[in-house]
Amino acid sequence: MPILLYQPMGTLQGPWPPGPTYEIKVHVEHAHVQQFVQLITVHDKDLELRAVNLKLDQVEAELQDLNSQESKDEASLAKMKKQLRDMEAKIKDQEEELDEQAGTIQILEQAKLRLEMEMERLRQTHFKEVESKDDEVEEIRQSCSKKVREIIVFIFNNIISCLRVGGNLLLVAREG
């Protein structure tokens, strides 16, 4: 059985301020930890099950030895049969527990996947919102730039008109 090592996703600090994405990362990390704990528990239960199976094999071997002997001790045989039934019941219980834990691991993995998908959706939504704001700012900048140019042209035309009127008044004043 391989040795299980827990490896965290990474630091929970990121470029985001605390918020929905940060909370999702926390939940995903929590799901990782729970999944790791369940894997360790399953591993431990598997080791216990193996130990019980070895004990069961020993008890069965002893039972066969007792059966093969000509002088059977009925009390000892009954005791061995009881131990065998107890061991079989314990094995069944542990197998059920392993099945439950495997189901829990699957549920945790599904929850982790949903959280990761939600985090990606939030990231994409945030990116689209930023992109949309950038587009709005660019449109406003272009609109303001156009208005500034129009005002400059208007002022320039007024100055020229004023200069023409002023120049005509000077000519009239000189002639008169």
HELIX and SHEET records of a PDB file:
HELIX    1   1 PRO A   20  SER A   68  1                                  49    
HELIX    2   2 GLU A   74  GLU A  175  1                                 102    
END                                                                             
